[in-house]
Amino acid sequence: MSGLRVAVVNGSPSQPSKTMGLVDVILETLGGLTPIEVSRIDVYRLGLAGTIERSDAPPEVEAALRTAEEADLLIAATPVFRGSYPGMFKQFFDLVDQYALVDKPVLLAATGGGDHHALVLEHALRPLFGFFQALTLPVAVFASGGDFDGTVLLNPRVHGRIQVALESAVRFLPAA
């Protein structure tokens, strides 16, 4: 293995997006701390509509699920809509094996229109990954619309939070 296997599950329906702009900075910062191999899963591109059971998943969905389940680090990144993550993001995780994420480090990241959306990290995302018995990393990252120029993250406060989150996370990650 040439680096830490990182799977990004992107819940944004837009491309490009602020959510992936945030993730780009996270990955760049993480890459400065340890070698990484990144796989990106864009849930809106998977064609999940009508897939209720894993056994009904088309091959590309099954491959994406396995990528998320087998990663050394999962980055769950989503925009906030009406106080929570979007339905397609949740539908993807509805198909993940219930025990596949046990003790897996998960970095939570979200974007929203304003700072009041930051609570989605604690009130929606942590409980979702608590169900899986995943190891949600202690420091999560949120950026609001005003932290960006288009999809480029500009706010130094958010850059600093990313640094703190990843420096804290390193102790939970397998050696690359």
Salt bridges, closest charged atoms under 4 A:
ASP42 OD1 - ARG40 NE 2.82
GLU62 OE2 - ARG54 NH2 2.86
GLU62 OE2 - ARG66 NE 3.09
GLU69 OE2 - ARG54 NH1 2.48
ASP72 OD1 - ARG5 NH2 2.92
ASP94 OD1 - LYS90 NZ 2.40
GLU122 OE1 - ARG126 NE 2.67
ASP147 OD2 - ARG157 NH2 3.85
